Amino acid sequence: MKHHVDANWSHAILVCKKCSKKLKGGFGDGGSKKLSKELKARLGSSKGRKGLLGVIEVPCLDICPKKAVMLVDSRKPGVWRIVRPDADLDALAGELSNAG
C-alpha cells in the first residue's frame, strides 16, 4: 500500500469556502463566479495533482471579512489576504503564480 502520492504542485492557494458561499460568486465577468474558479482559470491550474499549483477551497478560516474572501498562499502562511470582488484578479494571479 502506498504511503504518499506525488503531485506537480509548487505550492497551494487555500480559499475560504464559507466566505465564497456568503458572496454567492462575486468574481469574474458579471460577478457570477467563485474566487477559486477564477483563480484556477487565471493561473492555469489543472484539475487535481497534475497542475503546477493547487487552488483549494477549505472550510472556514475563522476570519470573516464583510463582502470579501480570505485566501492563504502556502509559500507565505503568515500572511492571509482579504480579496474583495472588485480586486484586480490579473494582478493577484501574477502574485500567486510560480513566478510571483
SULUR-V500228 format. One record per helix or strand of 2 or more residues. SS is the DSSP state (hx for helix, st for strand). FROM is the first residue (numbers start at 1). TO is the last residue. If there is no record, write none. Layout:
ss->SS from->FROM to->TO
ss->SS from->FROM to->TO
//
This chain:
ss->st from->12 to->16
ss->hx from->17 to->23
ss->hx from->29 to->31
ss->hx from->35 to->43
ss->hx from->48 to->50
ss->st from->54 to->58
ss->st from->68 to->73
ss->hx from->74 to->76
ss->st from->80 to->84
ss->hx from->89 to->96
//
